[in-house]
Amino acid sequence: MPGDRFEAIYLIETPFDPAKVAEIMAGEQSCGTFTRVAGETDELRERARAIVVDVTLLETVASPSLPNAWLARKGADGPWRRARITISFPVDNVGANLATLASVVAGNLYDLGEVTGLRLESIGLPWSFRRRFALPRQGIAGTRALSGVAAGPLIGSIIKPNVGLSSDETAALVADLCAAGLDFIKDDEISADPLHAPLEQRIPAVMRAIRRHQDRTGKAVMMAFNITDETDRMRRHADLVAKEGGSCVMASLNWCGFSAIETLRHSTDLALHGHRNGFGAFSRHPLLGISFQAYQVLWRLAGVDHMHVHGLNGKFAQEDEEVVSSARDCVTPLTDGADDRVMPAFSSGQWAGTAQPTWDGVGHADLLFMAGGGILAHPGGAAAGVASIRQAWDAVASGLDVRQAAASHAELRQALDFFGKSSG
């Protein structure tokens, strides 16, 4: 695409001619409104107007996907036409402004009276525009260097119980998880700075446990502290993590917002673990919201290093195909200009038995593979849970079926017997 323009692709549903609706969309999100206004010269429109690049007609349906009071007032009726629309926008309309970019590609379009469904499917950027935004400070290579895991997946777990543990109790659990052989540990998304375990106390307590483990074993376990909060407090807590020798912080992306994450990125070199909780509200309806491809483009421009994608055969609503495509999006460069890949973080109902479908789906091990119950509920204990997952990944990476591998690995055999009953 031209270096002075970027593109967005949408799925729409409308009772009108999709080509005409596409022109309305282009005008609404650039220099136009419902009628020509003073000052909207031909020269201005030529310079600033978005352009409809393509309209691909899809199926027609008998009823609308979403209610629409504007259409009801006009007495509009079906059939309801669906189409895929590609629109090109001038880079100069946005500049290096992530919040404005998001409002251009995913703003008032959702409220247009002409549509009964609209979903942002993807965003494409030229390198000349992408380079104006943050790159990941650590990404895949940096995360591997910080955790000391040169190959294979990073095996991780989550602090459980989610909330309620004191700072010292959290540190004791982290010590146990380190001893179990983990590469990565994270706070739960609902535990950030609670009164019973404030970050000012929890960060030093947990990092003491991690440093003791490193002193004994040489292993630097990566801990993602959930610092989700107001921007200045996030920066202060990130500084404390760095002071204590930590390597990673986590933030709930949707609730902090682009500006806060950008500010955090500019103020720290720590790995930034992006948690997408709430994404389902934007994505689960097939004719509303935003796909993961477009979503992760925006957050990668904010400079995150890891992105959650859920997990194969997991406990959430997403189809496995969506999980796989999301993971592939994370490791696909946004442009040809630089390595801006981020590490996909698999979680939700993961255990040794989901290593095979994950490997089959993504075909590589540049990922975080996190298990809560799959480790902590293993009948042989947490160390056996970690061992079972490593044994499963070693097997699938070498082309060996996990059940064959279980014949010579007791921990893997226990996991398949125990968790396999509930998952099957």
N, C-alpha and C positions, 0 to 999 in steps of 0.2 A: 504494500500500500504506500501511497505518497508520504514523504516524511513530514508534511505539514498537516496531515489529517489522521484521525483514528476512527475505528469502526466499532459499531455495536450491532448485534443480531438479536432480534426479538421474535417471539411467537405471539401472535395476536388472534383474537376472535372478535368478529364484528358482523352486524347485519348489512353493512355497507360494502362498497367496492374497496377491497383491501389496499389497492394502489392509492386511492384517494385518502384513505386513513393514514397510510404511510407518509404522504405529503403533509398531513396535519401534524403528525408526530415530529417530523423534521422541522417544521416551522415552530412548533410549540417549544422545542428544546434548543432553538437557536435564536433567530432574530424576529420571529413572527408571533402573531396571536390570531384570534379568530377573525380579525379584519385588518386591513392595511392601515397603518398609523402615520402621522406626520413624522418626518425624519427617516422613514424607512425607504430610502432611495434605492434605485436599482444597483448603484455602486455598493451600497452597504450590504444589500442582499447577496450580491455576487461574492463579497469578501467574507461574510459572516454566516451565511445560511448553511444549515446541514443539508446533505444531499441524499436522496434515496438511491441506493446502489442496486438493490435487487428486491423483487417481490416474488416469492415462490408460493403459489397457491397450494393449499393442502386440502383436507377433507371439509365437508359441510355437515353440520349437526342440526338436530331438530330443536334443541333447547339451549339457552345460554348457560355458560358455566358460572357466571356471577350475576347478582342483581344489579340493576342500573336504573336509577330514578330518572335520569335525563332522558333515556330512551323511552321509559314508561310515559313521561309527560308528552313526548312527541308521538306516542302511539306506534313506535317502530316495532316491527315484528321480524321474525326470521325469514328465510333460513339464516343460520349463523355460520359465517365463513371463517375458516382459519387459514393463516398464512404465515410464512417466515419472512421477516423484513430485515434488510441490511441497510443501515444508515451510516453515512460518513460525516464526521464532525470536524470543523477546523480546530487544530491544536491551539491556535491563538485565542480562541474563545475561552479557554480554560487556563492556560499557563501551568506552572508547577504548583497546582492547588488541588490536592486530593479530594477534599470535601466538595469542591465545586465539580470536579470530574464525576463524583458519585451522583451529585444532584442533576447533572446533565444526562447521564445514561440511565439513571434510576430515580427520577424525580416525579414531576407532575404527570408523567405519562400514565401512571397507574390510575389516575383519577379522570382520564379523558372520558367524556360522555360517549364517544363513538365506539368504545370497546367494551366487551363483556368478558374479556380475558386478555392479560398482557404479562409476558414473562421475559425478563432479560436473560438471554441464553449465553452470550459470550461477548468478550471485549478483545479487540485486537489493537496493538499499539506499535508504532514504528520505534526503532531504537532511539532516534533523535528526541522523542517524547519520553520514552521510558527512562532514559538516563537522567532526566530532571528530578527523579524521585529516588528515594533511598533504596539501596541494595541490601540484602541480608548481611549483617556483620559476620555471622558464623555459617549459616546455611548447613549443607550436608558435610562439607569438608571440615569446617570449624567445629561442628558438633562432635564429629569423630575424634578430632584432635583433643578437644577438652575432656572427653569421656574416656579416651584411650582405647576406643573400639575401632580398630582399623578396618575390619571386615565383618560382614554379617549384620543382622539387625541389632539395634540397641534394645535390650530387654528391660522393661520398666514396670513399675507398679504405682499405685495411688494410695495415699494415706487413707486408711480405713480403721475405725469409723470416720466418716466424712468430717464431722464436727464433734466437739465435746472434749477432746483430749487437751490436757494442759500442754504448755510448752515443753516441760520435762518429759511428759508421757509421749509426746510426739517425737522428741529426740530419741527416747528409748526405742520406739518403734522403728525409726529410721536406722538406728544402729543394728537392729535385728534384720532389717531389709538389706542393709549393706552386707552384713555377714552372710546373708542368703545368696549373695552373688549377683545382685542387680547392677545394671549400668546406669539406670535412670529412675528417679523417684519424683513424684509431683504431688502437690497439694490438690485436693478436690476443688472444683470450681466454686463451690459454695462456702469454702473456708478460706478467707483472706486475712482479715485483721480482727478476729473476734475477741471479746473481752476476756475469755478464759485462756486465750493463747495469743496475745498481741504480737505482731511481727517484731517489734523492738526486743522482745524476749525470745520469741520462737526462732528467729534467724540465728542469733548467736548460739542458742542451745543446740539446734540441729547441726549447725556447721561444726561445732565442737565434736559431735559424734562422727561426722563425716571425715574430719581431719584425723581423728584417732584411728579410724578405719584405714585411711590412706597411709598413716604412719606405720601401721602394722603390715599392710599388704602391698602398698604402692599403687593401689587402685583409687582413682579420683572419681567417685560416684557423682553424677550430675543430678542436682536437686533443683526442681523448678518451683520456686516459692511463688505462691499466688499473691501478687501485689495489687490486684484489681482495686482501684480506688480513684479518688480525685487526683488530678495530674501531678501536683506538687508532692503529694504524699507518695505516689508511685515512684517518682524520681528519688525521693529521700530513701525509700525502702530499697530501691535498686542500688543506691550507693552503699547502703549497709550490707547488702549481699556481697557486693564487690569487696568491701573492706574486710569481711569475714572469710574471703577466699572462695566464695561461691562462683558459679559459672552460668546460672540460668535464672530467669524470672518468667512468670506466667501472667497473662492478663486475659480477661474475658473481653474479647474484641468488640462484640456488638454493644456492650453496655459502657465501655470506656469511650468508644468513638474514634474516628480516624485521627482527629487532632491530638488527642491524648496519646495514642500509640505512636504517632509521628514524633511528638515531643520526647516521649520515652526513648524511642530509637535514637534520636539525635544526642541523647544525654548519656547513653551507656553502650559499652561494647559487649555486655552480657548477651548470651543467647536468649532470644525472645520467643517464648513458647506461646503460640496463639491458640487460645481455646475458643471454639466457635459456638458455645452453648447459646441456644436461642435461634440457631440457623434454621431449624425446622419451621419456625414461624414465617420465614421468608421463602421457603423452598418446597414445602410438601405438596402444595396444590399445583397440578401440572399446567394450569393456565394463569398463574399468579406468582409474582415475586421474582426470584433471581436464582439462577443455577449456580452450582459450585464453581464452574469455570470462571464466570464473571466475578463471583464473590472473592475467590482467591486472588484474582488479578488485583483487585483494589487493595486487599490487605498485604499482598506482596509489595505493592508500591509504598506501603507504610513501613516496610522493612522487617517484617517478621521472619523468623528462622525456621519455625516448625508450624505446621497447620494440622489440626484434627480432621480426620476423614471418617470417623467411626470404624467399624470392623466387619469383616466377613462373617456371615452366620451369627451376627451379633444380636443384641437385645433391643436395638432401635428399629425404626420403621423403614429405613432406607433399604432398597434392593441392593444385593451384592454388586450388580453392575454399576450402580451409582458410586458405591464405595471404591471400586476399582478405577473408574474413570476419574474420580476425585484425586486418588493417589497418583495417577498418571499426570494429571494437571500439575500437581505440586512439583514433579521432577521434570517438567517440560519448560525450558527457558521461554520467557515471555517474548523475547526477540532474539536475534542472532548476535547481539552486541556483547553479551557478558553472561557469565554463569550466575544466574539469579535463582537457581533451583532452591527449594526449601524441602525440609524433611517431613514427609507425611507421618502423622502420628495415629496409629491404629489403636483403638480401645473399644470398650463396650462388649462384654461377654466373651473376651478372648481367652484362650487357653491353648495348650499344646495341640489340640485337635484342629484349631483354626490356622495353624501354620501352613498346612498343605493348600487349602483354598486361597490363602493370601499369596503364597508363592506362585501358584498357578495363575492367579489373576494379574499380578503386577510384574512377575518375572525377574525381580531383583530384591535385594535386601537392604537398600538404602532407606531404612525406615525405623521408626520407633514402634515397638510391639509391646503394648502395655496390657497387663492383666491384673485385676484386683483379686476377685475370687479364684481365678485360675491359678494364682500363686498362693494366696493366703488361706484358701480352703482346701488345698491339696492334702489328701489324707496323710502324706508323709511329712507335712510341714512346709514352711515357706521355701527352704533351701531345695527341697525335693520338687516343689512347684517350679522354681526357676530352672532347675536341672532338666525337668521334663520338657520345658519349652525350648531350651537350647538343644536338647537331643532331637526334638521334632524338627527344628530348623536345620540342624546339621544333616538330618536324613533327607529332607525334601531338596536341599541344595545339592545333594550328591545323587539325586534321582532315585532314592530309596523310599519305598512306601513306609509311612510311620508305623504301621502295624508290624511290618517286618523288623523295623528298628526296635520296637518295643520288646521283641523277643530277647534282646540282649541289654535292655535298659529298664531296670525296675521302676524308676521314677516315671518314665514315659508310660509304661504298662499300667501303673497305678492310675495315672491321669486318664488314660483311655477308658479304663474300667469304671472309674468314679464319675468323671464329667461326661463321658460318652453316653451314659444312660439318660441323663437329663437333657442332653443336646439332641439325641436321636429321636 
